């Protein structure tokens, strides 16, 4: 995937509201509703309100692939 993206010279905007694909969503006993998302364009910021289908909510925390907390998620950030 990375090789193909590099060869095709794919770019994405990082400013403005985020557009993302929700891959998985579930309810965790300790943390509440969780969603795994891939950011397509823009920047996903902690504290921002999001709409997924007919549901909406506020982002309480963003974690990267390693489980470390971060305050924003940009395109191509695992």
ZIDAGI-V384409 format. One record per pair of residues at least 4 apart in sequence whose C-alpha atoms are under 7 Angstrom apart, sorted by the first residue. I is the first residue (numbers start at 1). J is the second residue. D is the distance in Angstrom with one decimal. If there is no record, write none. Layout:
i=I j=J d=D
i=I j=J d=D
//
This chain:
i=1 j=5 d=6.2
i=2 j=6 d=6.1
i=3 j=7 d=6.1
i=4 j=8 d=6.0
i=5 j=9 d=5.9
i=5 j=10 d=5.4
i=6 j=10 d=6.7
i=12 j=41 d=5.7
i=12 j=75 d=7.0
i=13 j=41 d=5.5
i=13 j=42 d=5.6
i=14 j=41 d=6.1
i=14 j=42 d=4.2
i=14 j=43 d=5.6
i=14 j=74 d=6.4
i=15 j=42 d=5.1
i=15 j=43 d=6.3
i=16 j=42 d=5.2
i=16 j=43 d=6.5
i=17 j=42 d=5.2
i=17 j=43 d=6.0
i=17 j=44 d=6.9
i=18 j=39 d=6.7
i=18 j=41 d=5.5
i=18 j=42 d=4.0
i=18 j=43 d=4.9
i=18 j=44 d=5.2
i=19 j=39 d=6.0
i=19 j=40 d=5.4
i=19 j=41 d=5.3
i=19 j=42 d=6.3
i=20 j=37 d=6.2
i=20 j=38 d=5.4
i=20 j=39 d=4.1
i=20 j=40 d=4.9
i=20 j=41 d=6.9
i=21 j=37 d=5.4
i=21 j=38 d=5.2
i=21 j=39 d=6.5
i=21 j=40 d=7.0
i=22 j=35 d=6.7
i=22 j=36 d=5.8
i=22 j=37 d=4.2
i=22 j=38 d=6.5
i=23 j=36 d=5.5
i=23 j=37 d=5.5
i=24 j=35 d=5.6
i=24 j=36 d=5.1
i=25 j=34 d=5.6
i=25 j=35 d=4.2
i=25 j=36 d=6.3
i=26 j=33 d=5.9
i=26 j=34 d=5.4
i=26 j=35 d=6.5
i=27 j=32 d=5.3
i=27 j=33 d=4.3
i=27 j=34 d=5.8
i=28 j=32 d=4.9
i=28 j=33 d=6.1
i=28 j=34 d=6.7
i=39 j=74 d=6.4
i=39 j=75 d=4.9
i=40 j=75 d=5.7
i=41 j=75 d=5.9
i=42 j=74 d=6.5
i=42 j=75 d=7.0
i=43 j=72 d=6.6
i=43 j=73 d=5.7
i=43 j=74 d=4.8
i=44 j=72 d=5.5
i=44 j=73 d=5.0
i=44 j=74 d=6.4
i=45 j=71 d=6.1
i=45 j=72 d=4.4
i=45 j=73 d=6.6
i=46 j=59 d=5.4
i=46 j=60 d=6.1
i=46 j=61 d=5.9
i=46 j=62 d=6.5
i=46 j=71 d=5.3
i=46 j=72 d=6.0
i=47 j=58 d=6.0
i=47 j=59 d=5.1
i=47 j=60 d=5.9
i=48 j=58 d=5.7
i=48 j=59 d=5.6
i=49 j=57 d=5.6
i=49 j=58 d=4.3
i=49 j=59 d=6.3
i=50 j=56 d=5.5
i=50 j=57 d=5.5
i=50 j=58 d=6.1
i=51 j=55 d=5.8
i=51 j=56 d=4.3
i=51 j=57 d=6.7
i=52 j=56 d=6.0
i=62 j=69 d=5.8
i=62 j=70 d=5.6
i=62 j=71 d=6.3
i=62 j=72 d=6.8
i=63 j=67 d=5.3
i=63 j=68 d=5.4
i=63 j=69 d=4.5
i=63 j=70 d=5.8
i=64 j=68 d=5.7
i=64 j=69 d=6.6
i=64 j=70 d=7.0
i=64 j=78 d=5.9
i=65 j=78 d=5.4
i=73 j=77 d=6.4
//
